[in-house]
């Protein structure tokens, strides 16, 4: 990481990750600057979601270094991987939001409670303060009338927008999206992508694993193309989609 470079929100260096004998990530280097939107594309099994899971502490890496918001999550020194203390890991987790493919809302909580639960119990906000944050986010997501509904009464697109509101509630430094529209039909996809486009305009730092190529081209600042556990090519979004340099990237994009 550049010395004292506050502009870099996420830095992943030399990331290796295996599941048994299967090497899923093979020396990944990735930096994301504050206010930057990075789309990660590539075929299934290329390592995209695993990369996100490693960055968000859902998976432990085998070796490498991960820095989020200036704090070192883990580092490999003299061949030994060391993770930070549980307390620091908790603080690092509060710096990012994560939006899953399948929403991951608590089915027995109302929309309001899904959004305010972490604010009250983890971030120690008062109920009044948490409700105020929740109401502001639901208005932003065009879901004002849904605060007391339960997830089962919402469409997939509405559930995903609640999931985005929940990720935004803690005012994170970076939000990770793992295929945010893959469980939605085309009509519902549009609403979710519109919300993400608005966040991009507001300069929210985002890493988005997506198969929506036109969305990646139009919204991301940079696209990273992964295949076989490595970054094959990366560059400015429009340029990479319209004029890829690597044959593997050309072949992949030809399918869209």
MARVO-857766 format. One record per residue (C-alpha): x, y, z; residue in three letters. Coordinates in nm, 4 decimals, padded with zeros to 6 digits. Layout:
BEGIN
<atom><x>X</x><y>Y</y><z>Z</z><r>ALA</r></atom>
...
This chain:
BEGIN
<atom><x>00.0000</x><y>00.0000</y><z>00.0000</z><r>UNK</r></atom>
<atom><x>00.1317</x><y>00.3450</y><z>-00.0821</z><r>UNK</r></atom>
<atom><x>00.2584</x><y>00.5131</y><z>00.2341</z><r>UNK</r></atom>
<atom><x>-00.0306</x><y>00.6793</y><z>00.4201</z><r>UNK</r></atom>
<atom><x>-00.2448</x><y>00.6707</y><z>00.1104</z><r>UNK</r></atom>
<atom><x>-00.5911</x><y>00.7401</y><z>00.2486</z><r>UNK</r></atom>
<atom><x>-00.7329</x><y>00.7128</y><z>-00.1017</z><r>UNK</r></atom>
<atom><x>-00.7035</x><y>00.3344</y><z>-00.1061</z><r>UNK</r></atom>
<atom><x>-00.9990</x><y>00.1712</y><z>00.0700</z><r>UNK</r></atom>
<atom><x>-00.9214</x><y>-00.1899</y><z>-00.0225</z><r>UNK</r></atom>
<atom><x>-00.5873</x><y>-00.3486</y><z>-00.0941</z><r>UNK</r></atom>
<atom><x>-00.5437</x><y>-00.7197</y><z>-00.1637</z><r>UNK</r></atom>
<atom><x>-00.1892</x><y>-00.8363</y><z>-00.2367</z><r>UNK</r></atom>
<atom><x>-00.0707</x><y>-01.1817</y><z>-00.3448</z><r>UNK</r></atom>
<atom><x>-00.3960</x><y>-01.3522</y><z>-00.2457</z><r>UNK</r></atom>
<atom><x>-00.3956</x><y>-01.7316</y><z>-00.2624</z><r>UNK</r></atom>
<atom><x>-00.6940</x><y>-01.9428</y><z>-00.1657</z><r>UNK</r></atom>
<atom><x>-00.7448</x><y>-02.3168</y><z>-00.2049</z><r>UNK</r></atom>
<atom><x>-01.0260</x><y>-02.5526</y><z>-00.1178</z><r>UNK</r></atom>
<atom><x>-00.8408</x><y>-02.8793</y><z>-00.0696</z><r>UNK</r></atom>
<atom><x>-00.6380</x><y>-02.9325</y><z>-00.3870</z><r>UNK</r></atom>
<atom><x>-00.8448</x><y>-02.6843</y><z>-00.5863</z><r>UNK</r></atom>
<atom><x>-00.6597</x><y>-02.3531</y><z>-00.6208</z><r>UNK</r></atom>
<atom><x>-00.9328</x><y>-02.0926</y><z>-00.6540</z><r>UNK</r></atom>
<atom><x>-00.7257</x><y>-01.7732</y><z>-00.6228</z><r>UNK</r></atom>
<atom><x>-00.3687</x><y>-01.7711</y><z>-00.7482</z><r>UNK</r></atom>
<atom><x>-00.1852</x><y>-01.4546</y><z>-00.6525</z><r>UNK</r></atom>
<atom><x>-00.4511</x><y>-01.1860</y><z>-00.6887</z><r>UNK</r></atom>
<atom><x>-00.3506</x><y>-00.8185</y><z>-00.6554</z><r>UNK</r></atom>
<atom><x>-00.6353</x><y>-00.5657</y><z>-00.6352</z><r>UNK</r></atom>
<atom><x>-00.6605</x><y>-00.2073</y><z>-00.5149</z><r>UNK</r></atom>
<atom><x>-00.9782</x><y>-00.0015</y><z>-00.4909</z><r>UNK</r></atom>
<atom><x>-00.9628</x><y>00.3745</y><z>-00.4393</z><r>UNK</r></atom>
<atom><x>-01.2117</x><y>00.5847</y><z>-00.2468</z><r>UNK</r></atom>
<atom><x>-01.5100</x><y>00.6763</y><z>-00.4659</z><r>UNK</r></atom>
<atom><x>-01.4218</x><y>00.4148</y><z>-00.7280</z><r>UNK</r></atom>
<atom><x>-01.6649</x><y>00.1591</y><z>-00.8679</z><r>UNK</r></atom>
<atom><x>-01.4948</x><y>-00.1649</y><z>-00.9717</z><r>UNK</r></atom>
<atom><x>-01.6885</x><y>-00.4371</y><z>-01.1552</z><r>UNK</r></atom>
<atom><x>-01.5494</x><y>-00.7909</y><z>-01.1424</z><r>UNK</r></atom>
<atom><x>-01.6554</x><y>-01.0075</y><z>-01.4370</z><r>UNK</r></atom>
<atom><x>-01.5664</x><y>-01.3518</y><z>-01.5656</z><r>UNK</r></atom>
<atom><x>-01.6975</x><y>-01.7058</y><z>-01.6126</z><r>UNK</r></atom>
<atom><x>-01.8488</x><y>-01.9121</y><z>-01.3304</z><r>UNK</r></atom>
<atom><x>-01.5802</x><y>-02.0799</y><z>-01.1241</z><r>UNK</r></atom>
<atom><x>-01.3239</x><y>-01.8123</y><z>-01.2104</z><r>UNK</r></atom>
<atom><x>-01.2850</x><y>-01.7042</y><z>-00.8473</z><r>UNK</r></atom>
<atom><x>-01.4933</x><y>-01.3827</y><z>-00.8414</z><r>UNK</r></atom>
<atom><x>-01.7214</x><y>-01.4681</y><z>-00.5485</z><r>UNK</r></atom>
<atom><x>-01.4367</x><y>-01.6303</y><z>-00.3534</z><r>UNK</r></atom>
<atom><x>-01.2388</x><y>-01.3076</y><z>-00.3897</z><r>UNK</r></atom>
<atom><x>-01.5310</x><y>-01.1164</y><z>-00.2386</z><r>UNK</r></atom>
<atom><x>-01.5741</x><y>-01.3707</y><z>00.0403</z><r>UNK</r></atom>
<atom><x>-01.2058</x><y>-01.3390</y><z>00.1310</z><r>UNK</r></atom>
<atom><x>-01.2235</x><y>-00.9582</y><z>00.1323</z><r>UNK</r></atom>
<atom><x>-01.5268</x><y>-00.9668</y><z>00.3625</z><r>UNK</r></atom>
<atom><x>-01.3879</x><y>-01.2214</y><z>00.6145</z><r>UNK</r></atom>
<atom><x>-01.6362</x><y>-01.4941</y><z>00.5127</z><r>UNK</r></atom>
<atom><x>-01.3415</x><y>-01.7066</y><z>00.3959</z><r>UNK</r></atom>
<atom><x>-00.9868</x><y>-01.7130</y><z>00.5281</z><r>UNK</r></atom>
<atom><x>-00.7100</x><y>-01.6862</y><z>00.2671</z><r>UNK</r></atom>
<atom><x>-00.4089</x><y>-01.9218</y><z>00.2538</z><r>UNK</r></atom>
<atom><x>-00.1568</x><y>-01.6449</y><z>00.2011</z><r>UNK</r></atom>
<atom><x>-00.1333</x><y>-01.2793</y><z>00.1031</z><r>UNK</r></atom>
<atom><x>-00.2295</x><y>-00.9485</y><z>00.2607</z><r>UNK</r></atom>
<atom><x>-00.5635</x><y>-00.7697</y><z>00.2943</z><r>UNK</r></atom>
<atom><x>-00.5979</x><y>-00.4072</y><z>00.4103</z><r>UNK</r></atom>
<atom><x>-00.9411</x><y>-00.2440</y><z>00.4477</z><r>UNK</r></atom>
<atom><x>-00.9802</x><y>00.1234</y><z>00.5326</z><r>UNK</r></atom>
<atom><x>-00.6166</x><y>00.1390</y><z>00.6410</z><r>UNK</r></atom>
<atom><x>-00.6439</x><y>-00.1541</y><z>00.8849</z><r>UNK</r></atom>
<atom><x>-00.4568</x><y>-00.4780</y><z>00.8171</z><r>UNK</r></atom>
<atom><x>-00.6997</x><y>-00.7717</y><z>00.8252</z><r>UNK</r></atom>
<atom><x>-00.4257</x><y>-01.0268</y><z>00.7574</z><r>UNK</r></atom>
<atom><x>-00.0700</x><y>-01.0465</y><z>00.6341</z><r>UNK</r></atom>
<atom><x>00.1814</x><y>-01.3164</y><z>00.5455</z><r>UNK</r></atom>
<atom><x>00.5223</x><y>-01.2646</y><z>00.7050</z><r>UNK</r></atom>
<atom><x>00.8082</x><y>-01.5141</y><z>00.6569</z><r>UNK</r></atom>
<atom><x>00.5660</x><y>-01.7675</y><z>00.5136</z><r>UNK</r></atom>
<atom><x>00.3221</x><y>-01.7430</y><z>00.8067</z><r>UNK</r></atom>
<atom><x>-00.0270</x><y>-01.5988</y><z>00.7644</z><r>UNK</r></atom>
<atom><x>-00.1457</x><y>-01.3901</y><z>01.0586</z><r>UNK</r></atom>
<atom><x>-00.4973</x><y>-01.2539</y><z>01.1024</z><r>UNK</r></atom>
<atom><x>-00.5649</x><y>-00.9518</y><z>01.3213</z><r>UNK</r></atom>
<atom><x>-00.7302</x><y>-00.9727</y><z>01.6645</z><r>UNK</r></atom>
<atom><x>-01.1025</x><y>-01.0500</y><z>01.6890</z><r>UNK</r></atom>
<atom><x>-01.1614</x><y>-00.6948</y><z>01.8150</z><r>UNK</r></atom>
<atom><x>-00.9890</x><y>-00.5351</y><z>01.5144</z><r>UNK</r></atom>
<atom><x>-01.1658</x><y>-00.7770</y><z>01.2794</z><r>UNK</r></atom>
<atom><x>-01.4963</x><y>-00.6568</y><z>01.4242</z><r>UNK</r></atom>
<atom><x>-01.3927</x><y>-00.2946</y><z>01.3603</z><r>UNK</r></atom>
<atom><x>-01.2861</x><y>-00.3806</y><z>01.0035</z><r>UNK</r></atom>
<atom><x>-01.6223</x><y>-00.5486</y><z>00.9423</z><r>UNK</r></atom>
<atom><x>-01.7989</x><y>-00.2255</y><z>01.0367</z><r>UNK</r></atom>
<atom><x>-01.6133</x><y>-00.0526</y><z>00.7494</z><r>UNK</r></atom>
<atom><x>-01.7863</x><y>-00.2475</y><z>00.4741</z><r>UNK</r></atom>
<atom><x>-02.1349</x><y>-00.3488</y><z>00.3654</z><r>UNK</r></atom>
<atom><x>-02.2134</x><y>-00.6694</y><z>00.1799</z><r>UNK</r></atom>
<atom><x>-02.5080</x><y>-00.7343</y><z>-00.0514</z><r>UNK</r></atom>
<atom><x>-02.5646</x><y>-01.1002</y><z>-00.1312</z><r>UNK</r></atom>
<atom><x>-02.7092</x><y>-01.2705</y><z>-00.4350</z><r>UNK</r></atom>
<atom><x>-03.0051</x><y>-01.4103</y><z>-00.2386</z><r>UNK</r></atom>
<atom><x>-03.0774</x><y>-01.1092</y><z>-00.0165</z><r>UNK</r></atom>
<atom><x>-03.0000</x><y>-01.2879</y><z>00.3170</z><r>UNK</r></atom>
<atom><x>-03.2679</x><y>-01.0936</y><z>00.5037</z><r>UNK</r></atom>
<atom><x>-03.3918</x><y>-01.2293</y><z>00.8366</z><r>UNK</r></atom>
<atom><x>-03.7335</x><y>-01.3752</y><z>00.7437</z><r>UNK</r></atom>
<atom><x>-03.8759</x><y>-01.3350</y><z>01.0976</z><r>UNK</r></atom>
<atom><x>-03.7781</x><y>-00.9642</y><z>01.1178</z><r>UNK</r></atom>
<atom><x>-03.9746</x><y>-00.6791</y><z>00.9622</z><r>UNK</r></atom>
<atom><x>-03.8015</x><y>-00.4654</y><z>00.6996</z><r>UNK</r></atom>
<atom><x>-03.7410</x><y>-00.2019</y><z>00.9670</z><r>UNK</r></atom>
<atom><x>-03.5835</x><y>-00.4486</y><z>01.2077</z><r>UNK</r></atom>
<atom><x>-03.3665</x><y>-00.6002</y><z>00.9320</z><r>UNK</r></atom>
<atom><x>-03.2182</x><y>-00.2525</y><z>00.8792</z><r>UNK</r></atom>
<atom><x>-03.2018</x><y>-00.1302</y><z>01.2407</z><r>UNK</r></atom>
<atom><x>-03.0884</x><y>-00.4492</y><z>01.4184</z><r>UNK</r></atom>
<atom><x>-02.7134</x><y>-00.3986</y><z>01.3628</z><r>UNK</r></atom>
<atom><x>-02.7417</x><y>-00.0226</y><z>01.4156</z><r>UNK</r></atom>
<atom><x>-02.8880</x><y>-00.0743</y><z>01.7633</z><r>UNK</r></atom>
<atom><x>-02.7033</x><y>-00.3861</y><z>01.8822</z><r>UNK</r></atom>
<atom><x>-02.3638</x><y>-00.3517</y><z>01.7102</z><r>UNK</r></atom>
<atom><x>-02.3274</x><y>00.0220</y><z>01.6513</z><r>UNK</r></atom>
<atom><x>-02.5094</x><y>00.1170</y><z>01.9746</z><r>UNK</r></atom>
<atom><x>-02.7441</x><y>00.3710</y><z>01.8154</z><r>UNK</r></atom>
<atom><x>-03.0619</x><y>00.4645</y><z>01.9997</z><r>UNK</r></atom>
<atom><x>-03.3859</x><y>00.3226</y><z>01.8585</z><r>UNK</r></atom>
<atom><x>-03.4905</x><y>00.6750</y><z>01.7540</z><r>UNK</r></atom>
<atom><x>-03.1640</x><y>00.7344</y><z>01.5685</z><r>UNK</r></atom>
<atom><x>-03.1762</x><y>00.3899</y><z>01.4021</z><r>UNK</r></atom>
<atom><x>-03.5377</x><y>00.4475</y><z>01.2935</z><r>UNK</r></atom>
<atom><x>-03.4456</x><y>00.7844</y><z>01.1455</z><r>UNK</r></atom>
<atom><x>-03.1604</x><y>00.6289</y><z>00.9426</z><r>UNK</r></atom>
<atom><x>-03.3928</x><y>00.3466</y><z>00.8350</z><r>UNK</r></atom>
<atom><x>-03.6703</x><y>00.5832</y><z>00.7220</z><r>UNK</r></atom>
<atom><x>-03.4239</x><y>00.7908</y><z>00.5183</z><r>UNK</r></atom>
<atom><x>-03.2862</x><y>00.4829</y><z>00.3427</z><r>UNK</r></atom>
<atom><x>-03.6295</x><y>00.3342</y><z>00.2719</z><r>UNK</r></atom>
<atom><x>-03.7329</x><y>00.6644</y><z>00.1129</z><r>UNK</r></atom>
<atom><x>-03.4162</x><y>00.6527</y><z>-00.0995</z><r>UNK</r></atom>
<atom><x>-03.5016</x><y>00.2955</y><z>-00.2066</z><r>UNK</r></atom>
<atom><x>-03.8638</x><y>00.3931</y><z>-00.2833</z><r>UNK</r></atom>
<atom><x>-03.9842</x><y>00.1544</y><z>-00.0097</z><r>UNK</r></atom>
<atom><x>-04.1368</x><y>00.4030</y><z>00.2386</z><r>UNK</r></atom>
<atom><x>-04.4563</x><y>00.2012</y><z>00.2684</z><r>UNK</r></atom>
<atom><x>-04.2808</x><y>-00.1307</y><z>00.3360</z><r>UNK</r></atom>
<atom><x>-04.1139</x><y>-00.0660</y><z>00.6747</z><r>UNK</r></atom>
<atom><x>-04.3424</x><y>-00.2952</y><z>00.8743</z><r>UNK</r></atom>
<atom><x>-04.3728</x><y>-00.5667</y><z>00.6065</z><r>UNK</r></atom>
<atom><x>-04.1892</x><y>-00.8998</y><z>00.6303</z><r>UNK</r></atom>
<atom><x>-03.9524</x><y>-01.0158</y><z>00.3536</z><r>UNK</r></atom>
<atom><x>-04.1941</x><y>-01.2873</y><z>00.2359</z><r>UNK</r></atom>
<atom><x>-04.4427</x><y>-01.0147</y><z>00.1363</z><r>UNK</r></atom>
<atom><x>-04.1927</x><y>-00.8359</y><z>-00.0877</z><r>UNK</r></atom>
<atom><x>-04.0855</x><y>-00.9023</y><z>-00.4447</z><r>UNK</r></atom>
<atom><x>-03.7274</x><y>-01.0158</y><z>-00.5059</z><r>UNK</r></atom>
<atom><x>-03.6333</x><y>-00.6686</y><z>-00.6278</z><r>UNK</r></atom>
<atom><x>-03.7798</x><y>-00.5075</y><z>-00.3156</z><r>UNK</r></atom>
<atom><x>-03.5962</x><y>-00.7560</y><z>-00.0926</z><r>UNK</r></atom>
<atom><x>-03.2691</x><y>-00.6748</y><z>-00.2682</z><r>UNK</r></atom>
<atom><x>-03.3291</x><y>-00.3013</y><z>-00.2198</z><r>UNK</r></atom>
<atom><x>-03.3881</x><y>-00.3654</y><z>00.1526</z><r>UNK</r></atom>
<atom><x>-03.0600</x><y>-00.5578</y><z>00.1530</z><r>UNK</r></atom>
<atom><x>-02.8845</x><y>-00.2568</y><z>-00.0052</z><r>UNK</r></atom>
<atom><x>-03.0454</x><y>-00.0240</y><z>00.2520</z><r>UNK</r></atom>
<atom><x>-02.9196</x><y>-00.2511</y><z>00.5309</z><r>UNK</r></atom>
<atom><x>-02.5661</x><y>-00.2411</y><z>00.3853</z><r>UNK</r></atom>
<atom><x>-02.5792</x><y>00.1403</y><z>00.3653</z><r>UNK</r></atom>
<atom><x>-02.7239</x><y>00.1884</y><z>00.7152</z><r>UNK</r></atom>
<atom><x>-02.3880</x><y>00.1688</y><z>00.8930</z><r>UNK</r></atom>
<atom><x>-02.2333</x><y>00.4293</y><z>00.6603</z><r>UNK</r></atom>
<atom><x>-01.9614</x><y>00.1923</y><z>00.5324</z><r>UNK</r></atom>
<atom><x>-01.6442</x><y>00.2956</y><z>00.3513</z><r>UNK</r></atom>
<atom><x>-01.7008</x><y>00.0335</y><z>00.0809</z><r>UNK</r></atom>
<atom><x>-01.9863</x><y>-00.1922</y><z>-00.0315</z><r>UNK</r></atom>
<atom><x>-01.9370</x><y>-00.5335</y><z>-00.1906</z><r>UNK</r></atom>
<atom><x>-02.2083</x><y>-00.6735</y><z>-00.4188</z><r>UNK</r></atom>
<atom><x>-02.2042</x><y>-01.0423</y><z>-00.5106</z><r>UNK</r></atom>
<atom><x>-02.4130</x><y>-01.0860</y><z>-00.8280</z><r>UNK</r></atom>
<atom><x>-02.6865</x><y>-00.8562</y><z>-00.6880</z><r>UNK</r></atom>
<atom><x>-02.9316</x><y>-00.9274</y><z>-00.9715</z><r>UNK</r></atom>
<atom><x>-02.8705</x><y>-01.2935</y><z>-01.0562</z><r>UNK</r></atom>
<atom><x>-03.1760</x><y>-01.4123</y><z>-00.8566</z><r>UNK</r></atom>
<atom><x>-03.4070</x><y>-01.1562</y><z>-01.0209</z><r>UNK</r></atom>
<atom><x>-03.6051</x><y>-01.1500</y><z>-01.3423</z><r>UNK</r></atom>
<atom><x>-03.5181</x><y>-00.8754</y><z>-01.5954</z><r>UNK</r></atom>
<atom><x>-03.7939</x><y>-00.6367</y><z>-01.4849</z><r>UNK</r></atom>
<atom><x>-03.6880</x><y>-00.6473</y><z>-01.1182</z><r>UNK</r></atom>
<atom><x>-03.3204</x><y>-00.6311</y><z>-01.2142</z><r>UNK</r></atom>
<atom><x>-03.3737</x><y>-00.2846</y><z>-01.3611</z><r>UNK</r></atom>
<atom><x>-03.4866</x><y>-00.1351</y><z>-01.0279</z><r>UNK</r></atom>
<atom><x>-03.1888</x><y>-00.2731</y><z>-00.8372</z><r>UNK</r></atom>
<atom><x>-02.9394</x><y>-00.1574</y><z>-01.1026</z><r>UNK</r></atom>
<atom><x>-03.0947</x><y>00.1913</y><z>-01.0933</z><r>UNK</r></atom>
<atom><x>-03.0297</x><y>00.2095</y><z>-00.7184</z><r>UNK</r></atom>
<atom><x>-02.6661</x><y>00.1022</y><z>-00.7677</z><r>UNK</r></atom>
<atom><x>-02.6244</x><y>00.3594</y><z>-01.0472</z><r>UNK</r></atom>
<atom><x>-02.7446</x><y>00.6312</y><z>-00.8073</z><r>UNK</r></atom>
<atom><x>-02.4904</x><y>00.5182</y><z>-00.5473</z><r>UNK</r></atom>
<atom><x>-02.2171</x><y>00.5367</y><z>-00.8130</z><r>UNK</r></atom>
<atom><x>-02.3196</x><y>00.8980</y><z>-00.8872</z><r>UNK</r></atom>
<atom><x>-02.2852</x><y>00.9708</y><z>-00.5151</z><r>UNK</r></atom>
<atom><x>-01.9277</x><y>00.8355</y><z>-00.5324</z><r>UNK</r></atom>
<atom><x>-01.9944</x><y>00.5372</y><z>-00.3066</z><r>UNK</r></atom>
<atom><x>-01.6922</x><y>00.3040</y><z>-00.3177</z><r>UNK</r></atom>
<atom><x>-01.8152</x><y>-00.0281</y><z>-00.4573</z><r>UNK</r></atom>
<atom><x>-01.6879</x><y>-00.3646</y><z>-00.5765</z><r>UNK</r></atom>
<atom><x>-01.9539</x><y>-00.5394</y><z>-00.7846</z><r>UNK</r></atom>
<atom><x>-01.9326</x><y>-00.8986</y><z>-00.9059</z><r>UNK</r></atom>
<atom><x>-02.1757</x><y>-00.8988</y><z>-01.1971</z><r>UNK</r></atom>
<atom><x>-02.2738</x><y>-01.0697</y><z>-01.5218</z><r>UNK</r></atom>
<atom><x>-02.4563</x><y>-00.7562</y><z>-01.6446</z><r>UNK</r></atom>
<atom><x>-02.2025</x><y>-00.6403</y><z>-01.9025</z><r>UNK</r></atom>
<atom><x>-02.3768</x><y>-00.3237</y><z>-02.0211</z><r>UNK</r></atom>
<atom><x>-02.4270</x><y>-00.2200</y><z>-01.6581</z><r>UNK</r></atom>
<atom><x>-02.0586</x><y>-00.2845</y><z>-01.5798</z><r>UNK</r></atom>
<atom><x>-01.9543</x><y>-00.0859</y><z>-01.8877</z><r>UNK</r></atom>
<atom><x>-02.1796</x><y>00.2131</y><z>-01.8051</z><r>UNK</r></atom>
<atom><x>-02.1484</x><y>00.2312</y><z>-01.4253</z><r>UNK</r></atom>
<atom><x>-01.8040</x><y>00.1023</y><z>-01.3280</z><r>UNK</r></atom>
<atom><x>-01.4902</x><y>00.3135</y><z>-01.3441</z><r>UNK</r></atom>
<atom><x>-01.2821</x><y>00.0009</y><z>-01.3901</z><r>UNK</r></atom>
<atom><x>-01.3487</x><y>-00.3603</y><z>-01.4867</z><r>UNK</r></atom>
<atom><x>-01.1474</x><y>-00.6562</y><z>-01.3639</z><r>UNK</r></atom>
<atom><x>-01.1789</x><y>-00.9747</y><z>-01.5722</z><r>UNK</r></atom>
<atom><x>-01.1027</x><y>-01.2927</y><z>-01.3789</z><r>UNK</r></atom>
<atom><x>-01.0649</x><y>-01.6469</y><z>-01.5030</z><r>UNK</r></atom>
<atom><x>-00.8936</x><y>-01.9520</y><z>-01.3554</z><r>UNK</r></atom>
<atom><x>-00.8221</x><y>-01.7745</y><z>-01.0272</z><r>UNK</r></atom>
<atom><x>-00.6169</x><y>-01.4936</y><z>-01.1806</z><r>UNK</r></atom>
<atom><x>-00.6845</x><y>-01.1430</y><z>-01.3092</z><r>UNK</r></atom>
<atom><x>-00.6518</x><y>-01.1839</y><z>-01.6855</z><r>UNK</r></atom>
<atom><x>-00.7073</x><y>-00.8169</y><z>-01.7689</z><r>UNK</r></atom>
<atom><x>-00.8245</x><y>-00.4951</y><z>-01.6063</z><r>UNK</r></atom>
<atom><x>-00.8761</x><y>-00.1428</y><z>-01.7285</z><r>UNK</r></atom>
<atom><x>-01.1178</x><y>00.1485</y><z>-01.7705</z><r>UNK</r></atom>
<atom><x>-01.4669</x><y>-00.0017</y><z>-01.7991</z><r>UNK</r></atom>
<atom><x>-01.5769</x><y>00.1240</y><z>-02.1402</z><r>UNK</r></atom>
<atom><x>-01.2375</x><y>00.0535</y><z>-02.2938</z><r>UNK</r></atom>
<atom><x>-01.2163</x><y>-00.3025</y><z>-02.1608</z><r>UNK</r></atom>
<atom><x>-01.5649</x><y>-00.3956</y><z>-02.2841</z><r>UNK</r></atom>
<atom><x>-01.5336</x><y>-00.2351</y><z>-02.6265</z><r>UNK</r></atom>
<atom><x>-01.1660</x><y>-00.3068</y><z>-02.6944</z><r>UNK</r></atom>
<atom><x>-01.0273</x><y>-00.5903</y><z>-02.4794</z><r>UNK</r></atom>
<atom><x>-00.6591</x><y>-00.6692</y><z>-02.5245</z><r>UNK</r></atom>
<atom><x>-00.6426</x><y>-01.0344</y><z>-02.4146</z><r>UNK</r></atom>
<atom><x>-00.7804</x><y>-01.3167</y><z>-02.6305</z><r>UNK</r></atom>
<atom><x>-00.9471</x><y>-01.4794</y><z>-02.3290</z><r>UNK</r></atom>
<atom><x>-01.1319</x><y>-01.1551</y><z>-02.2502</z><r>UNK</r></atom>
<atom><x>-01.2383</x><y>-01.1195</y><z>-02.6151</z><r>UNK</r></atom>
<atom><x>-01.3762</x><y>-01.4756</y><z>-02.6181</z><r>UNK</r></atom>
<atom><x>-01.5679</x><y>-01.4215</y><z>-02.2935</z><r>UNK</r></atom>
<atom><x>-01.7198</x><y>-01.0891</y><z>-02.4014</z><r>UNK</r></atom>
<atom><x>-01.8139</x><y>-01.2288</y><z>-02.7421</z><r>UNK</r></atom>
<atom><x>-02.0773</x><y>-01.4341</y><z>-02.5595</z><r>UNK</r></atom>
<atom><x>-02.2620</x><y>-01.1156</y><z>-02.4573</z><r>UNK</r></atom>
